Amino acid sequence: MAETLITIRDAREMDAEAIAEVHDAAWRHAYRGIIPGRELERMIARRGPSWWRSAIQRRSRLMVLDFDDAIGGYASYGRNRVPAPPRGTGSRAAVRVSGAGRGRSHPVDRRIRADP
């Protein structure tokens, strides 16, 4: 039986290309046929590897799901955007998972809640 080691960790600069690939695939899968093709491609292009690298350098809260050294998903999160939010709440901006990572966001949610 083959086993896959799944690690949830903070994103590193070297992950930018893989995060962009997961983002691209997730957006195409979710929005193809809903957002016109050319506009969808423009929206996707705004979040290329350099955008993700910059987000990581700015220390944005960004985690990856690392499947045996291959990035299979990411989560971005931060403070709650609601005025006067309930104490101890935050905001999960995005969780995107590709291929083998689908259906495994619960450990990501636990990790996000654990981050101060």
C-alpha positions as CSV (number, residue, x, y, z in Angstrom):
1,M,0.0,0.0,0.0
2,A,1.4,3.4,-1.0
3,E,1.3,6.2,1.6
4,T,1.4,9.9,1.0
5,L,2.9,12.3,3.5
6,I,0.8,15.4,3.7
7,T,2.3,18.4,5.5
8,I,0.5,21.7,6.2
9,R,3.1,24.4,6.5
10,D,3.7,28.1,5.9
11,A,4.4,29.0,2.3
12,R,7.9,29.7,1.2
13,E,9.2,31.8,-1.7
14,M,10.1,28.7,-3.6
15,D,6.4,27.6,-3.5
16,A,5.2,30.6,-5.6
17,E,5.1,28.8,-8.9
18,A,3.3,25.8,-7.5
19,I,0.8,28.0,-5.7
20,A,0.1,29.8,-8.9
21,E,-0.5,26.5,-10.7
22,V,-3.0,25.4,-8.0
23,H,-4.7,28.8,-8.2
24,D,-5.0,28.7,-12.0
25,A,-6.4,25.1,-12.0
26,A,-8.9,25.8,-9.2
27,W,-10.2,29.0,-10.8
28,R,-10.5,27.4,-14.3
29,H,-12.4,24.5,-12.8
30,A,-14.7,26.7,-10.6
31,Y,-15.4,29.5,-13.0
32,R,-15.2,28.2,-16.6
33,G,-18.5,28.8,-18.2
34,I,-19.5,31.3,-15.6
35,I,-17.0,34.0,-16.2
36,P,-16.3,34.7,-20.0
37,G,-13.1,33.0,-21.1
38,R,-11.0,36.1,-21.8
39,E,-12.0,37.8,-18.6
40,L,-11.3,34.6,-16.6
41,E,-7.8,34.3,-18.0
42,R,-7.1,38.0,-17.2
43,M,-8.3,37.4,-13.6
44,I,-6.1,34.3,-13.3
45,A,-3.1,36.0,-14.8
46,R,-3.2,38.7,-12.0
47,R,-2.2,36.0,-9.5
48,G,0.9,34.6,-11.2
49,P,4.1,33.4,-9.5
50,S,5.4,36.9,-8.9
51,W,2.2,38.0,-7.1
52,W,2.4,34.9,-4.8
53,R,6.1,35.5,-4.2
54,S,5.4,39.1,-3.3
55,A,2.6,37.9,-0.9
56,I,5.0,35.5,0.8
57,Q,7.7,38.2,1.1
58,R,5.2,40.5,2.7
59,R,4.5,37.8,5.2
60,S,0.9,37.4,4.2
61,R,-0.8,34.5,6.0
62,L,-0.5,31.8,3.5
63,M,-0.2,28.0,4.0
64,V,0.4,25.1,1.6
65,L,-0.6,21.5,1.6
66,D,2.5,19.7,0.7
67,F,1.9,16.2,-0.7
68,D,5.2,14.3,-0.7
69,D,7.0,17.5,-1.8
70,A,4.4,18.6,-4.4
71,I,2.1,21.5,-3.5
72,G,-1.5,20.3,-3.8
73,G,-3.3,23.2,-2.3
74,Y,-3.0,26.5,-0.4
75,A,-5.0,28.6,2.1
76,S,-4.8,32.3,2.6
77,Y,-6.3,33.8,5.8
78,G,-6.2,36.7,8.1
79,R,-8.2,39.0,10.4
80,N,-11.9,39.1,10.2
81,R,-13.1,41.8,7.7
82,V,-16.4,42.4,9.5
83,P,-16.6,45.6,11.5
84,A,-16.7,44.7,15.2
85,P,-16.3,40.9,14.7
86,P,-16.9,38.5,17.5
87,R,-13.8,38.1,19.6
88,G,-11.4,35.3,18.4
89,T,-12.7,35.1,14.9
90,G,-10.8,35.5,11.6
91,S,-11.3,35.2,7.9
92,R,-10.4,32.4,5.6
93,A,-9.9,34.3,2.3
94,A,-9.3,31.2,0.1
95,V,-8.6,27.5,0.3
96,R,-7.8,26.0,-3.1
97,V,-6.9,22.4,-3.5
98,S,-6.1,20.5,-6.7
99,G,-6.2,16.8,-7.6
100,A,-5.3,14.5,-4.7
101,G,-5.8,17.3,-2.2
102,R,-9.5,17.7,-2.7
103,G,-11.7,17.0,0.3
104,R,-8.9,17.6,2.8
105,S,-9.5,21.2,4.0
106,H,-10.4,20.3,7.6
107,P,-6.8,20.0,8.8
108,V,-6.1,23.3,7.1
109,D,-9.0,24.9,9.0
110,R,-7.6,23.5,12.3
111,R,-4.2,25.0,11.5
112,I,-5.6,28.4,10.6
113,R,-7.6,28.5,13.9
114,A,-4.4,27.6,15.8
115,D,-2.4,30.5,14.3
116,P,-2.5,33.5,16.7
